[in-house]
Amino acid sequence: MAKQTWKPGNMLYPLPAVMVSVSDGKGRDNILTVAWAGTVCTNPPMVSISVRPERYSYSMIRETGEFVINLTTEKLAYAADYCGVRSGRDVDKFEKMKLTREKADFVKAPMIGESPVSIECRVKEVLELGSHHMFLAEVLAVHAEEAYMDDKNKFHLNRARPLVYSHGEYMGLGKSIGTFGYSVKKRQKST
Ligand SMILES: Cc1cc2nc3c(=O)[nH]c(=O)nc-3n(C[C@H](O)[C@H](O)[C@H](O)COP(=O)(O)O)c2cc1C
């Protein structure tokens, strides 16, 4: 194997492509697709999204300090792409993509009904990094779709067929390889 060396750039893939819903608090809302998103802390639960200031959604997040991260699925791929290439300045993306606005508990931004998981977030810090400003946010609540819960109330996110974004392409997940910690788990003795 021989690796080529490239100039510095972003090559951390695959990533989730999430649909971030926002509101200006005065009746206007919007959705933008974000791949530069991450989990940054377990306790307190915190996430980050990095957004270019020229995005229509940027000032809504900056002014209200609130947003909702909506996870995407294979079924939502078309809408996720559309919300990432059209601006809310020109089109109502909820209407155009026939997405359902659902009221959140803590923030004014609506959740996307068709998403299997919606995460309400409140901004704690803004890091003006360069092309993108990173919003570091506290998780206020997680809403998980009941259709993916089993009879013991265990949530099976992967049954929702999550969408990933990898080097310019949208993809589904492949087959399951193992569960957390499987590399060190003792094998069950066969009888
Ligand atoms: C897969 C994908 C990932 C994207 N990730 C980001 C991102 O992380 N940050 C960002 O500012 N824009 C990102 N964009 C671009 C915005 O979603 C896009 O410019 C959108 O039209 C902005 O909407 P708005 O002007 O209505 O806010 C992404 C677009 C796509 C298709």
The ligand as an SDF file (V2000), in Angstrom:
LIG
                    3D

 31 33  0  0  0  0  0  0  0  0999 V2000
  -24.3340   16.8140    2.2760 C   0  0  0  0  0  0  0  0  0  0  0  0
  -24.2110   18.2780    2.5890 C   0  0  0  0  0  0  0  0  0  0  0  0
  -23.5350   18.6830    3.7150 C   0  0  0  0  0  0  0  0  0  0  0  0
  -23.4320   20.0450    4.0340 C   0  0  0  0  0  0  0  0  0  0  0  0
  -22.7640   20.4120    5.1680 N   0  0  0  0  0  0  0  0  0  0  0  0
  -22.7020   21.7140    5.5070 C   0  0  0  0  0  0  0  0  0  0  0  0
  -22.0630   22.1140    6.7160 C   0  0  0  0  0  0  0  0  0  0  0  0
  -21.5750   21.2780    7.4830 O   0  0  0  0  0  0  0  0  0  0  0  0
  -22.0270   23.4340    7.0090 N   0  0  0  0  0  0  0  0  0  0  0  0
  -22.5650   24.3870    6.1730 C   0  0  0  0  0  0  0  0  0  0  0  0
  -22.4900   25.5880    6.4870 O   0  0  0  0  0  0  0  0  0  0  0  0
  -23.1770   24.0440    5.0240 N   0  0  0  0  0  0  0  0  0  0  0  0
  -23.2750   22.7330    4.6850 C   0  0  0  0  0  0  0  0  0  0  0  0
  -23.9070   22.3710    3.5350 N   0  0  0  0  0  0  0  0  0  0  0  0
  -24.4650   23.3850    2.6500 C   0  0  0  0  0  0  0  0  0  0  0  0
  -25.7970   23.9670    3.1580 C   0  0  0  0  0  0  0  0  0  0  0  0
  -26.6700   22.9530    3.6180 O   0  0  0  0  0  0  0  0  0  0  0  0
  -26.4580   24.7230    1.9950 C   0  0  0  0  0  0  0  0  0  0  0  0
  -25.6450   25.8130    1.6210 O   0  0  0  0  0  0  0  0  0  0  0  0
  -27.8630   25.1680    2.2660 C   0  0  0  0  0  0  0  0  0  0  0  0
  -28.4590   25.5100    1.0400 O   0  0  0  0  0  0  0  0  0  0  0  0
  -27.9460   26.3310    3.2440 C   0  0  0  0  0  0  0  0  0  0  0  0
  -29.2950   26.6180    3.4250 O   0  0  0  0  0  0  0  0  0  0  0  0
  -29.8400   28.0390    3.9050 P   0  0  0  0  0  0  0  0  0  0  0  0
  -29.2250   29.1020    3.0180 O   0  0  0  0  0  0  0  0  0  0  0  0
  -31.3150   27.8930    3.7170 O   0  0  0  0  0  0  0  0  0  0  0  0
  -29.4330   28.1840    5.3320 O   0  0  0  0  0  0  0  0  0  0  0  0
  -24.0230   21.0100    3.1960 C   0  0  0  0  0  0  0  0  0  0  0  0
  -24.7060   20.5960    2.0410 C   0  0  0  0  0  0  0  0  0  0  0  0
  -24.8190   19.2560    1.7380 C   0  0  0  0  0  0  0  0  0  0  0  0
  -25.5730   18.8210    0.5200 C   0  0  0  0  0  0  0  0  0  0  0  0
  1  2  1  0
  2  3  1  0
  2 30  2  0
  3  4  2  0
  4  5  1  0
  4 28  1  0
  5  6  2  0
  6  7  1  0
  6 13  1  0
  7  8  2  0
  7  9  1  0
  9 10  1  0
 10 11  2  0
 10 12  1  0
 12 13  2  0
 13 14  1  0
 14 15  1  0
 14 28  1  0
 15 16  1  0
 16 17  1  0
 16 18  1  0
 18 19  1  0
 18 20  1  0
 20 21  1  0
 20 22  1  0
 22 23  1  0
 23 24  1  0
 24 25  2  0
 24 26  1  0
 24 27  1  0
 28 29  2  0
 29 30  1  0
 30 31  1  0
M  END
$$$$
